[in-house]
Amino acid sequence: MQMVQRRRRQMPLWQELPLLLVVAFCLAVLIRSFLLQAFFIPSGSMEDTLLIGDRVLVNKVVYDVRDPVRGEVVVFRGTNDWVPEYIEEPDVGFVAKLGRTVGDLIGIGRPGEKDFIKRVIGVPGDRIRCCDEQGRLTVNGQPLDESAYVLEDSPLDVPPNPNECRSRQFGEIVVEPGNLFVMGDHRLVSQDSRCQGQVPIDNVIGRAFVIVWPQDRWDGLSVPDTFDDLPAAADTPSAVDNPDAAPETSGDLVVVLPVLLPLLFASPSARPFPARRRRLRT
């Protein structure tokens, strides 16, 4: 006697599509909240590394396993001393407000007024000053060759002023415990730690590690070589003294996870490879 396999009734497309959209939206919100978030670049303070209109992906979990290191590009919430570089447009109606809310939920909206993106120059304990005899920024007494990412520096002939970032020159600054010293790559226009103060590590949202839009700008945001051989701060352990420290790129492996999640939750009709049907015989 042959058993007839009962085929599961397939859900109609008009019922399946809304379900897929809800699942995709929920996944996007979860990824945005805990793993990755896309940030829009609203100002020119990081040119030419990042241009106005670029979108970058930010790893939000990497600093749960380690602290930021010099040379990384980070997104953070500015303190009360930080003046916004981007002012939100006035409310233009319910539809626009709803669109912004949805965009923020799934991680494609504009940043808030207190969200900034800069490059880490100093970590706790570092001594930073400018300039040496050749007009270079120094970290713990060693000059940085910033030609790879700084295309327009602040002028040397402008006298230093702690209340504004127009001058390249500033006296020695010691990075306080639990803080970072950050600067924009476009030093001529960037408002950064030179005049707005250090950034608490707790305020860091995550590491920007790749430009994802526009397509012709797709590129990684790696740490420049000039940061490789800087001496460690006097009052912080070096990587050699702390062999258990996490490697620089360990947290970025989480990028693979959002790619796999949609495949795990995809409906049968959406899977790229159809499953083989087994026939029961007696």
N, C-alpha and C positions, 0 to 999 in steps of 0.2 A: 504494500500500500504506500502510495507516494503522498507525502505531506505537502500541501500547497502553502508556500510562504506568503504571509500577509504583508503587503507593502504598506508602509506608513504613509498616511495621507500627507502630501506636501502642502505647506502653507502657501496660499496665493501671494503673488508679488505685492499686491496692494496692501496686504496685511504685514508682509515680511519687511517691506521697505521702512515703514515708520519704526518698527522694532529695531532695525539695524541702525537707524539714525539716533534713536535714544541710547542704544548701547555705545555707539561711537561718541556721542556727546558726553556720556558719563566717563568713558575712558579718557577723553580729552581733558575733562575737569580733573580727574585723578592724577593724570600725568602732569598737568600744569601745577597742581597743588604740591606734589611731592617729588617729582623727578625732573622734568624739563619744562622750560618756558621760553617762548619766543619774545624777544624785546625789539621794539622799533627804535632806531637811532634818530632822535629829533634835533640834534645840534651838531655843530662842527668841531667840538672839542677833542675828538679822537681822530680827526683827519690826518693823514690819508689812510690810516689803518681801517677806520670805519667812516663811511660817508653818510650824509643825511639821507634817510630813506632806507638804509640797510636794515635787515633783520638778522639778529644773531640768536643762536640757541644757547641757553644758560643751563648749566648743570647745577641743580639745586641741592644735591646730596653729597657732592664731593667734599665739602667742608664739614660734613658730619663725621668724617673719618680722618681728616687732617686739617691743618691750618693753611691759609693762603701762603703762597711763596712769591718771592720777587719776580717781576716780569709778567705775571698773569694779568689778564684783563678781567675785572670783576664788576658785577652790578651790585649796588648797595643803596640803602636808604640813608640819605644825608641827615646830619644832626640839625638842630635848630639854627646853627651858625651857617649852614649851607644855603646859598641863594639859588632858587630854582633856575635851571637853564631852559626849561620848557614850561610855558604857561598854557594851561588847558583853555581851549576855546570856550566861549560862553555857550550856554545851553541853546541848541538850535531846534529843539522839538522832541517830542516823545519818541519818534522812530529813531532819530540819531542817538538819543540817550539809551534806548533799548539795544541798538547795535553795539554801542560801546560796552554796555554791560555784558552782552554775550561774548564779545571779543575778549574782554578781561577774563571771563570765566574759562575760556578755552586757550588763553595765552597768546592771542594775536592782537590785542589792543595796544593803544599807546601807553607809554609808561606814565606813572604818576609824577607830580611836580617835584617830589622829593626822591625820585629814583635817578641814580647817576651811574655812569659807566666810565671807569678810569683804569689805568695800569698801576699795579702795585710796585712801588719803588723801594719802600722800606717796611720791614717787619719789626716786631717789638725788640727794642734794644739797639737797633741800627742808628748810626750817626750819619746824617745826611746834610750836605751843604753844597752851595754853588757860589763861586766856581773855582776850579783850579786855574793854573796859568794859561791853559788853552781854552778856558771857558766851558769846561765840562763839569757835569754833575758828578759828585763823588758819594760813595756809600762806604762807610767804615774806612775812609781814606783812599779807596781805590776808585779811579775815574771810570765812568761808563761811556762806551762808544755807542751813542744813540742814533747814529746816522741811518740805521735800518728802519727806524719807525718814527723819528722826529724829523719832519721835513721843513718845519717853520718854527724856529725857537724864539723865545722872548729876547728882546734886545739887551745887550750888555751895558749900554750907556745910560739906561734908565736906573736911577737910584732905587735901592730896595725899599719897599713899603709893606709892612706886615698886613695892611688892610686891603691890599689889592695885588693881583697876580701879574701885573704888566712887566715887572722886571725879572730877568733871569737870576739875578743875584739874591741870595739870602744867607744868613748866618747859620751856623750848625744847629740842627734840630735833632733831638734824641727822641726816637719813637717810643711812646709810653707803652707799658704792658697792656696787652689786650687791644692794641690799636694798630692801624696801618697808616702809612704815608703814601698817598696816591697822587698821580699826576695824569693829565691828559696828554696825548701825543701831539696835539696841536697847541704847543705851549703859548703861542701868541694870543690865543683867545680863550684858553682853558681856565676855568675857575676851579682850583683844586686845593690840595692840602697846603700849598704855599701861603694862601691867605684865608682859607676857610676852615683850617684845622684838620686834625687827624680823624680817622674813621674807626669807630669801634668794630672789631671783628664780628661781634654779635649782630651788627647791622648789615653784614654782607649777605645778599640773597643767593649768590652763586657765581660760578665761573663761566664767562662767555668763552666758548671754545670753537665755534664755527660760524661763519657767515652763510646763511641759507637763502637769502634773497637780496637782490635780484640774482637770477641764475648765472649771469656772467661774472658775478662777484663771489661765487662760491669758493670759500677758502677757509683753512684752519687758522686759529689764533694761538699759535705756539709761543713759547717763551723764547725771546731773543737770546742768542749765544752770549751776549755781553754780561748776562746775569749768572753765567755758569760758575765762574771762578771767584765770585765775591767772597771776602772773608766773613765768617760768621760774627754776629754781634757778640760783644764781650760777655753779656749776661744771659745769653740763650745758648742751649746745646746745639752743636752742629749735627749734620746728618751722620757724620762718622761716629760721634759720641752717642748717637741714638739709633742703633741698627734696627729698632722696631718701628721707626717712623715709616709711614705709608709712602710708597713711591709716588712721584708727581702725577702720573696718569691713571692711578688705580681707580679713582672715583669716576672717571669718564667712561669706564666700561659699562656703566648703567645705560648708556645710549642704546645698547643692543636691546634692552628690555622693551621699550615702547614699540620697537619694530615687531617683536614677537607677540605682544599682547593682542593686537587685532586678529592675528591668525588663530590664536587660541579661542577667541570668542566669535569668530566668523560663523555665519550660518552655513548649512550644507551646500546651498546653491552658490555661496560666495567663495568657497574654498578653491584654491588654484588647481588642486589635483583631486578628482572625484574618488571617493572610497570604493573599493571593490565590494560587490554584493556577494554574500555567501549563500549558497543554496543548500538546504537541508535535504538529505536523501536517506531513505531507509532501505 
